[in-house]
Amino acid sequence: MTEFRITHDIAQAHPDIRERLTATTIEAVNESSARSAEDAALVLRHKLGEIGVQISEAACLSAIERIRSGKQLHFEIEPAPDKS
């Protein structure tokens, strides 16, 4: 299963981040269903950026391909790296 790790900083700023990630991903997939996987990945990346989640184009493309092949995504919250 592909996991997209989200740091605790985001989880603390947005306590409902799992729900927002899910809703935003569904919205992006539905909005871009008739587009190529690459275009859909750009839509997903843009929509996630709107809620403060930065994700690479490659990760977005992977997410779109998994969703379109009927597989699930799992968003995991992990501790932020120590910046000291």
Secondary structure, DSSP 8 states (H G I E B T S, - for coil): --EEEEEHHHHHH-TTHHHHHHHHHHHHHHHTTTS-HHHHHHHHHHHHHHTT----HHHHHHHHHHHHTT---EEEEE------
